[in-house]
Each structure stands twice: as C-alpha cells, then as structure tokens.
Amino acid sequence: MNMYDLIQRKKTGGTLTKDEIYWMVNGFTKGEIPDYQMSAMMMAIYFKGMSREETLHLTMSMAQSGEMLDLSAIPGIKADKHSTGGVGDKTSLALLPLVSVCGLNIAKMSGRGLGHTGGTIDKLESFPGFRTDIPIETFEKNASEIGIALMGQTAELAPADKKLYALRDVTATVDQMSLIASSIMSKKLAAGADLIVLDVKTGSGAFMKSEEDSRALAEEMVKIGKDAGRKCSAVISDMDQPLGNAVGNILEVKEAIATLKGEGPEDFTKLCLTLGAQMLLKGGVTVSIDEAEMRVYAAMHDGSALKRLAELVEGQGGDPSYVFEPEKFEEAPLKVEVKAPASGYIQRILCDEVGLCSLMLGGGRRTKEDVIDLRVGLILEKKVGDEVKAGDVIAVLHAADEKSAEEAKKRYLAAVTIGEEKPEERKLIHGIIE
C-alpha cells in the first residue's frame, strides 16, 4: 500500500477498504505518514465523503489506535452519555446520578472545556477536593459499588483522533459529517460503555446550526454505534438559547443540584427526563418510555439522585456537604444587573454570544493553558418568549472585576432582541433517532 494511491482513489470518489484505512490511521499515528499526505486525504474525504462501511472502519481504527477500556469487571450494563456541547449544558451533572439510581452503572470519561465554558470535569472540580485523575481500579470500584464514576480522558485513549483533529483544525476540514461522527464515536467506543445515548444540539449555540445537519450527524453516529455492537440512540435538542438559566461553572453546578431537588428550570428538567428515559429504555431497565420517564421523575423528587451525586463526589475525594449546602460554594465578588432597554417580548438571545460573555468574564478557556474562574458566569432572568418592561432585570452577571463585567454587559445587550410580537415557541426536543 502507498498513500499516493489511496489519495488518488478517494479524490475521484472511490472507496477505501478496511485494511487500507487501518494501515493509513496506524501509519499516521506512528508518524510514518506525513502531515501533508494526510491533509490531502482529509480534503479528498471532505469533498467526496465516505460510505457507511468506510466511516465505521475509520472510527474503529481510531478507537483501536490506543487503549481500549475493558469494563467487564463492572457488573450490568455500563452506560455513557455524550453531548455535542452548548451554552449552559450541565446535563451530565444531573442526568447521570438520575439514571444511576434507576439501575444503570455509569462509567464515563469526560473532558475539560475549551471555549466559552468549562467541561464536565471542570464543573465537578468546583467541589473542593474532587479528583478525576483517579486510577482505573478506583474508577471500576466506584462504578461497581456506588453505581457511578467519572474520570478524565487519558492520553492513551484514541490518540489517532487527537492527532487527526489537530490536522483538520488547521486545514479547514473539521466540518465533514463522517469525520465529525468518527471523531466523537472513536472516543466513546474506546471508553468501553455498552450503551451510548447522544445529545446532539441544534441552533445558534450548537456546532451544527441547522436541524437538518444535526439530524444527519445524529443518524451517522447512531449507525456507527450499532455497527460497532453497542446500544445507541440520539436525542436532538435545542440550543438556540442557553439551556436552563445558569451559564458558568459553579452557577451550573448549583442549577444541577436544584434540578435533583425537583426545582430546576423547565427546559433543563425536560431534557434530563428525555435523555434519562432513553438510557433506561435502551439499557433494558424499563419496557416503555412512559415507565422510564416516571422512574427518572421519581428519582428527581425523592432525594435519591441528589444522594447519589454526593456519593460520586465523596468517592472521588470531594466534599459532599456542598451537594446539600450549595450556598457554601464560593461566589464571584461582583454581581451586575443587565436591564431591558425597552418593553416588549424577548424575541431572540444569540446563544453563542452568551457563551462569549461567559468567556469574557473568565468562565472559559481561549487556550488549553488558561485557568478558569469557576465563580463567574451569568444567570438569565428572562428567556425567549418572556414579556419584559424597560428597566426589568433580564440577566445578572457574576464577575471578578468591573472591567470584564462592563464588557460582558454590552455584549449581552447586543445579543438580545426585544420586539413587540411574542415569538413562536421553539421546540426543545427536535427528534429522537433510534
């Protein structure tokens, strides 16, 4: 085999065999195939696409390029959830304790955030002492005995994906459906779960802006999961405005805790119920979606999921008292109100701009080396469809200093549209891919 022939065939619309794809990915990972040839291949794939079989082989070759976790020591169905990301997306913090107490074992690898807010790992580290750099033995023990464990992704997990993504990022080949799907699913498959439920976002704050593209990505990833022998489904959920009311690490943790008390925002609560029901149904815990939703709802209101979150925190070195006393979390030194400049209805909130407001306040990372200020962020007091009067508080900024607060305030006001007509209500759940 040689790379020239493979590039030539792909650029004219031909297909690559399983052996050829494995050879190519392994060679690139080891440094035997140069960047310029792999760049040419990525561009050929960008324009000519990949078949279902090619996409599966690319995914599996990336998954098998490093460590493949064996979770067989953990009893029962091991469940995982993945979100394509968004603004205010703290879903794992509430969802995973909910499905854990309902009978699924959670053994999840999560990452840190790069962009407007932190990732799941950053949010969990809001709990003093919480560690995600735990030995695999502790990870398996907690997943077996507590029913839930989360750890940071290791460098050995799908190293081919990390190397390929860095190349795609600088060659304008990120936004190709098969390449996106294989990148996400290679890490999920390498992490070893039996069941994967995907939360694919759509809207202005999502990676995929249109519902059509979000659905296509969801279908592609579910196909990969099933072809790889995993139980898999996807929920397409709205990200045209922030999820819930809180944006920012500690603020989002507090909102997740409130949700596990049955006191969360309506949209966030509904998403947790929908995703949780999918996980229970796919995991064989229930036989109907209605029963699954009732189980998740009950766990959200009887205190069991809140207790499970505390057990997760304690099991990984954190202080569980913060789960029951969230007022103990450190607060930002400055709170600045953002007031409506006119009367009317909130017609639109540019979701990605709200994320950038959080970034300006210090709640996210511009580079991997940046340190997040876990205290800062925003609380949305009014959302799309709400009626407001001039001077009403529409958001509260939690800031470290006046300069960042003033800059974020201007940006937030520019992101909000107020008009005379009440906007048509946008669906939270756009579809479920089985």
C-alpha positions as CSV (number, residue, x, y, z in Angstrom):
1,M,0.0,0.0,0.0
2,N,1.1,3.6,-0.5
3,M,-0.6,6.8,0.4
4,Y,-0.4,8.3,-3.0
5,D,-2.7,5.6,-4.5
6,L,-5.2,6.0,-1.7
7,I,-5.4,9.8,-2.1
8,Q,-5.8,9.4,-5.8
9,R,-8.7,6.9,-5.5
10,K,-10.5,8.9,-2.8
11,K,-10.3,12.2,-4.7
12,T,-12.0,10.6,-7.7
13,G,-14.8,9.2,-5.5
14,G,-13.5,5.7,-4.9
15,T,-13.8,3.8,-1.6
16,L,-11.1,2.6,0.7
17,T,-11.0,-1.0,2.2
18,K,-10.9,-1.8,5.9
19,D,-7.2,-2.8,5.6
20,E,-6.3,0.4,3.8
21,I,-8.0,2.6,6.4
22,Y,-6.4,0.8,9.3
23,W,-3.0,1.0,7.6
24,M,-3.4,4.7,7.0
25,V,-4.5,5.6,10.5
26,N,-1.9,3.5,12.2
27,G,0.8,4.9,9.9
28,F,-0.2,8.5,10.6
29,T,-0.4,7.9,14.4
30,K,3.1,6.4,14.4
31,G,4.5,9.3,12.3
32,E,5.2,7.1,9.3
33,I,2.7,9.0,7.0
34,P,3.5,12.8,6.8
35,D,1.0,15.5,7.6
36,Y,0.9,16.8,4.0
37,Q,-0.4,13.4,2.7
38,M,-3.0,13.0,5.5
39,S,-4.1,16.6,4.8
40,A,-4.7,15.7,1.2
41,M,-6.7,12.7,2.3
42,M,-8.8,14.7,4.7
43,M,-9.6,17.2,1.9
44,A,-10.5,14.4,-0.5
45,I,-12.8,13.0,2.1
46,Y,-14.2,16.4,2.7
47,F,-15.3,16.7,-0.9
48,K,-16.1,13.1,-1.8
49,G,-17.4,11.8,1.6
50,M,-17.2,8.3,3.0
51,S,-19.5,5.3,2.8
52,R,-21.1,3.8,5.9
53,E,-18.5,1.0,5.9
54,E,-15.6,3.4,5.5
55,T,-16.9,5.6,8.3
56,L,-17.1,2.6,10.6
57,H,-13.6,1.4,9.8
58,L,-12.2,4.9,10.3
59,T,-13.9,5.1,13.7
60,M,-12.8,1.7,14.8
61,S,-9.2,2.2,13.6
62,M,-9.0,5.5,15.6
63,A,-10.6,3.8,18.7
64,Q,-8.1,1.0,18.5
65,S,-5.1,3.3,18.0
66,G,-4.6,3.4,21.7
67,E,-6.1,1.9,24.9
68,M,-9.5,0.2,24.7
69,L,-11.0,0.2,28.2
70,D,-12.3,-3.2,29.3
71,L,-15.2,-2.5,31.7
72,S,-16.2,-6.2,32.0
73,A,-15.3,-6.2,35.7
74,I,-18.2,-3.7,36.3
75,P,-21.5,-5.7,36.6
76,G,-24.5,-5.0,34.5
77,I,-25.0,-2.5,31.6
78,K,-22.4,0.2,31.6
79,A,-23.9,3.4,30.3
80,D,-22.4,6.6,28.8
81,K,-23.8,9.8,27.5
82,H,-22.3,12.4,25.1
83,S,-23.3,15.9,24.3
84,T,-22.1,17.8,21.2
85,G,-21.9,20.8,23.5
86,G,-23.6,24.2,24.0
87,V,-24.1,27.1,26.4
88,G,-25.3,26.2,29.9
89,D,-25.0,22.5,29.2
90,K,-24.6,21.0,32.6
91,T,-26.7,17.9,31.7
92,S,-24.2,15.2,32.9
93,L,-24.2,16.6,36.4
94,A,-27.9,15.9,36.9
95,L,-28.6,13.2,34.4
96,L,-26.0,10.6,35.4
97,P,-26.9,10.4,39.1
98,L,-30.6,10.1,38.0
99,V,-30.0,7.1,35.7
100,S,-27.5,5.6,38.2
101,V,-30.1,5.3,41.0
102,C,-32.6,3.9,38.4
103,G,-30.3,0.9,37.8
104,L,-27.6,1.7,35.2
105,N,-23.9,1.7,36.1
106,I,-22.2,4.9,34.9
107,A,-18.6,4.6,33.9
108,K,-17.8,7.8,32.0
109,M,-14.8,9.5,30.7
110,S,-15.2,13.3,30.3
111,G,-13.1,16.2,29.1
112,R,-12.3,19.7,30.0
113,G,-13.8,22.6,28.2
114,L,-12.1,24.7,25.6
115,G,-14.2,27.7,24.6
116,H,-16.9,29.6,26.4
117,T,-17.4,27.4,29.5
118,G,-15.8,24.5,31.3
119,G,-16.4,20.9,30.5
120,T,-17.9,18.3,32.9
121,I,-14.6,17.8,34.6
122,D,-14.1,21.5,35.3
123,K,-17.6,21.7,36.8
124,L,-17.1,18.7,39.0
125,E,-13.8,20.2,40.3
126,S,-15.9,23.0,41.7
127,F,-16.4,20.6,44.6
128,P,-13.3,21.1,46.8
129,G,-11.0,18.1,46.7
130,F,-12.8,16.4,43.8
131,R,-10.4,14.4,41.6
132,T,-10.8,12.9,38.1
133,D,-7.2,11.7,37.8
134,I,-8.1,8.5,39.6
135,P,-6.5,5.1,39.0
136,I,-8.6,2.8,36.7
137,E,-9.0,0.4,39.7
138,T,-10.8,3.2,41.7
139,F,-12.9,4.1,38.6
140,E,-14.1,0.5,38.3
141,K,-14.6,0.1,42.0
142,N,-16.7,3.2,42.3
143,A,-18.8,2.3,39.1
144,S,-19.4,-1.1,40.6
145,E,-20.1,-0.2,44.3
146,I,-21.5,3.3,44.0
147,G,-23.0,2.9,40.6
148,I,-21.3,6.0,39.1
149,A,-17.7,7.1,38.3
150,L,-16.2,9.8,36.1
151,M,-12.6,10.3,35.1
152,G,-10.7,12.5,32.7
153,Q,-9.8,11.2,29.3
154,T,-6.3,9.7,29.2
155,A,-3.7,10.5,26.5
156,E,-3.8,6.8,25.6
157,L,-7.5,7.0,24.6
158,A,-7.9,7.2,20.8
159,P,-4.6,9.1,20.2
160,A,-5.2,8.9,16.4
161,D,-8.3,11.1,16.8
162,K,-6.3,13.8,18.8
163,K,-3.7,13.9,16.1
164,L,-6.2,13.9,13.2
165,Y,-8.3,16.6,14.8
166,A,-5.4,18.9,15.2
167,L,-4.6,18.5,11.5
168,R,-8.3,19.0,10.4
169,D,-8.4,22.1,12.6
170,V,-5.7,23.9,10.5
171,T,-6.8,22.6,7.1
172,A,-10.4,23.6,7.2
173,T,-11.7,20.0,7.2
174,V,-13.4,19.9,10.6
175,D,-17.0,20.2,9.3
176,Q,-17.4,17.0,7.4
177,M,-20.1,14.6,8.7
178,S,-18.2,11.3,8.6
179,L,-15.1,13.0,10.1
180,I,-17.1,14.6,12.9
181,A,-19.0,11.4,13.7
182,S,-15.9,9.2,13.7
183,S,-14.0,11.6,15.9
184,I,-16.8,11.6,18.6
185,M,-17.6,7.9,18.4
186,S,-14.0,6.7,18.4
187,K,-13.5,8.1,21.9
188,K,-16.9,6.8,23.1
189,L,-16.2,3.3,21.8
190,A,-12.7,3.3,23.3
191,A,-14.2,4.2,26.7
192,G,-15.8,0.8,26.8
193,A,-19.5,1.5,27.6
194,D,-22.2,-0.9,26.4
195,L,-24.8,1.8,26.0
196,I,-24.3,5.3,24.5
197,V,-27.0,7.9,24.4
198,L,-26.1,11.0,22.4
199,D,-27.4,14.6,23.0
200,V,-27.0,16.3,19.6
201,K,-27.6,20.0,19.8
202,T,-29.1,22.2,17.1
203,G,-29.4,26.0,16.8
204,S,-27.2,29.1,17.1
205,G,-25.3,27.9,20.1
206,A,-24.6,24.4,18.6
207,F,-21.8,23.1,16.4
208,M,-24.5,22.1,13.9
209,K,-26.7,25.2,13.4
210,S,-29.4,23.6,11.3
211,E,-31.8,20.9,12.3
212,E,-31.1,19.0,9.1
213,D,-27.3,18.9,9.8
214,S,-27.9,17.9,13.4
215,R,-30.2,15.1,12.4
216,A,-27.7,13.8,9.8
217,L,-24.9,13.8,12.4
218,A,-27.1,12.0,14.9
219,E,-28.1,9.4,12.4
220,E,-24.4,8.9,11.4
221,M,-23.3,8.4,15.0
222,V,-26.1,6.0,15.9
223,K,-25.3,3.9,12.8
224,I,-21.6,3.7,13.9
225,G,-22.7,2.7,17.5
226,K,-24.9,0.0,16.2
227,D,-22.4,-1.3,13.7
228,A,-19.9,-1.5,16.5
229,G,-22.2,-3.6,18.5
230,R,-23.3,-1.0,21.1
231,K,-26.8,0.0,22.2
232,C,-27.2,3.5,20.9
233,S,-29.7,6.3,20.3
234,A,-29.7,10.1,19.9
235,V,-31.8,13.0,21.1
236,I,-31.8,16.1,19.0
237,S,-32.2,19.0,21.4
238,D,-32.4,22.8,21.1
239,M,-29.5,25.1,21.6
240,D,-30.9,28.3,20.1
241,Q,-30.8,29.8,23.5
242,P,-28.8,28.7,26.6
243,L,-30.0,25.6,28.4
244,G,-31.5,26.4,31.7
245,N,-30.8,29.7,33.3
246,A,-27.2,29.3,34.5
247,V,-24.1,29.8,32.4
248,G,-20.7,29.3,34.2
249,N,-19.2,26.5,36.2
250,I,-20.3,26.9,39.9
251,L,-23.6,28.5,38.8
252,E,-24.3,25.5,36.6
253,V,-23.4,23.1,39.4
254,K,-25.9,24.9,41.6
255,E,-28.6,24.6,38.9
256,A,-27.9,20.9,38.5
257,I,-28.3,20.4,42.3
258,A,-31.6,22.3,42.3
259,T,-32.8,20.1,39.4
260,L,-32.0,17.0,41.5
261,K,-34.3,18.5,44.2
262,G,-37.1,18.9,41.6
263,E,-36.5,22.6,41.5
264,G,-34.7,23.0,38.1
265,P,-35.7,25.2,35.1
266,E,-38.4,23.7,32.9
267,D,-36.3,23.1,29.8
268,F,-33.3,21.6,31.6
269,T,-35.6,19.3,33.6
270,K,-37.4,18.1,30.5
271,L,-34.1,17.4,28.7
272,C,-32.9,15.3,31.7
273,L,-36.2,13.4,31.7
274,T,-36.0,12.7,27.9
275,L,-32.3,11.6,27.9
276,G,-32.7,9.6,31.1
277,A,-35.8,7.8,29.7
278,Q,-33.8,6.9,26.6
279,M,-31.0,5.5,28.7
280,L,-33.3,3.3,30.8
281,L,-35.2,2.1,27.9
282,K,-32.1,1.2,25.8
283,G,-30.5,-0.4,28.9
284,G,-33.5,-2.7,29.4
285,V,-34.3,-1.2,32.9
286,T,-37.9,-0.4,31.6
287,V,-40.0,-1.7,28.8
288,S,-41.8,1.5,27.9
289,I,-40.7,5.2,27.5
290,D,-43.6,6.3,29.8
291,E,-42.4,4.0,32.6
292,A,-38.8,5.2,32.1
293,E,-39.8,8.9,32.4
294,M,-41.8,8.1,35.6
295,R,-38.7,6.4,37.1
296,V,-36.5,9.3,36.3
297,Y,-39.1,11.8,37.6
298,A,-39.4,9.9,40.8
299,A,-35.6,9.9,41.3
300,M,-35.6,13.6,40.7
301,H,-38.1,14.2,43.6
302,D,-37.3,11.6,46.2
303,G,-33.8,12.7,47.1
304,S,-32.1,9.5,45.8
305,A,-30.4,11.1,42.9
306,L,-29.2,14.0,45.0
307,K,-27.7,11.5,47.4
308,R,-26.0,9.6,44.5
309,L,-24.4,12.9,43.4
310,A,-23.0,13.3,46.9
311,E,-21.7,9.7,46.8
312,L,-20.0,10.4,43.5
313,V,-18.3,13.5,44.9
314,E,-17.2,11.7,48.1
315,G,-16.0,8.7,46.2
316,Q,-13.5,10.8,44.3
317,G,-12.1,12.8,47.1
318,G,-14.6,15.8,47.1
319,D,-16.6,17.4,49.9
320,P,-20.1,16.0,49.6
321,S,-21.6,18.6,52.0
322,Y,-21.7,21.1,49.1
323,V,-24.3,19.0,47.4
324,F,-26.7,19.5,50.4
325,E,-25.4,23.0,51.2
326,P,-24.7,24.7,47.8
327,E,-24.6,28.1,49.5
328,K,-21.1,27.0,50.6
329,F,-19.7,27.4,47.1
330,E,-17.6,30.5,46.6
331,E,-19.3,33.4,44.9
332,A,-18.0,35.9,42.4
333,P,-17.2,39.3,44.2
334,L,-19.3,41.3,41.8
335,K,-22.9,41.0,40.6
336,V,-24.1,43.3,37.9
337,E,-27.7,43.5,36.7
338,V,-28.4,43.7,33.0
339,K,-31.7,45.7,32.4
340,A,-34.0,45.6,29.4
341,P,-33.6,48.8,27.3
342,A,-37.2,48.6,26.0
343,S,-40.5,47.0,26.7
344,G,-41.8,44.0,24.7
345,Y,-41.0,40.4,24.3
346,I,-37.6,38.7,24.3
347,Q,-37.6,37.5,20.7
348,R,-34.1,36.2,20.4
349,I,-31.0,35.5,22.5
350,L,-27.9,34.8,20.4
351,C,-26.7,31.7,22.2
352,D,-23.1,31.7,21.1
353,E,-22.8,35.3,22.1
354,V,-23.9,34.5,25.7
355,G,-21.2,31.9,25.7
356,L,-18.7,34.5,24.7
357,C,-20.0,36.7,27.6
358,S,-19.1,33.9,30.0
359,L,-15.7,33.6,28.3
360,M,-15.1,37.4,28.7
361,L,-15.9,37.1,32.4
362,G,-13.3,34.3,32.8
363,G,-15.6,31.3,32.8
364,G,-13.9,29.5,29.9
365,R,-10.6,28.9,28.1
366,R,-9.2,30.5,25.0
367,T,-6.2,28.1,25.1
368,K,-5.7,24.8,27.0
369,E,-3.3,26.6,29.4
370,D,-5.9,29.1,30.6
371,V,-7.2,28.9,34.2
372,I,-10.9,29.1,34.6
373,D,-12.5,31.3,37.2
374,L,-15.1,28.8,38.5
375,R,-17.1,31.6,40.2
376,V,-18.1,33.7,37.3
377,G,-20.9,33.5,34.7
378,L,-24.4,34.6,34.1
379,I,-27.9,33.9,35.4
380,L,-30.6,34.6,32.7
381,E,-33.6,36.1,34.5
382,K,-35.7,36.3,31.2
383,K,-35.6,34.0,28.2
384,V,-37.1,33.9,24.7
385,G,-40.8,34.5,24.8
386,D,-40.9,36.3,28.2
387,E,-42.5,39.7,28.4
388,V,-40.4,42.5,29.8
389,K,-40.8,46.2,30.7
390,A,-38.0,48.7,30.2
391,G,-35.7,48.5,33.2
392,D,-36.6,44.9,34.1
393,V,-33.6,42.8,35.0
394,I,-33.0,40.3,32.2
395,A,-29.7,38.8,33.4
396,V,-27.3,39.0,36.3
397,L,-23.6,38.8,35.6
398,H,-21.3,37.2,38.2
399,A,-17.9,38.9,37.6
400,A,-14.5,39.1,39.1
401,D,-14.0,42.8,38.2
402,E,-15.8,45.8,36.9
403,K,-14.0,45.9,33.5
404,S,-14.9,42.4,32.5
405,A,-18.5,42.9,33.8
406,E,-18.9,46.1,31.7
407,E,-17.6,44.4,28.5
408,A,-19.8,41.4,29.1
409,K,-22.9,43.6,29.8
410,K,-22.5,45.4,26.5
411,R,-22.1,42.1,24.6
412,Y,-25.1,40.6,26.3
413,L,-27.4,43.5,25.5
414,A,-26.3,43.3,21.8
415,A,-27.2,39.5,21.9
416,V,-30.8,40.1,23.0
417,T,-33.6,41.2,20.7
418,I,-36.7,42.7,22.2
419,G,-39.8,43.4,20.0
420,E,-43.5,43.9,20.1
421,E,-44.5,40.5,18.9
422,K,-44.3,37.4,21.0
423,P,-42.1,34.9,19.1
424,E,-43.3,31.4,18.2
425,E,-42.3,28.9,20.8
426,R,-39.4,26.7,19.6
427,K,-39.3,23.0,20.4
428,L,-36.8,21.8,23.0
429,I,-36.7,18.2,21.6
430,H,-36.5,18.2,17.8
431,G,-36.4,14.4,17.4
432,I,-35.1,11.1,18.6
433,I,-33.0,8.8,16.5
434,E,-33.3,5.1,17.4
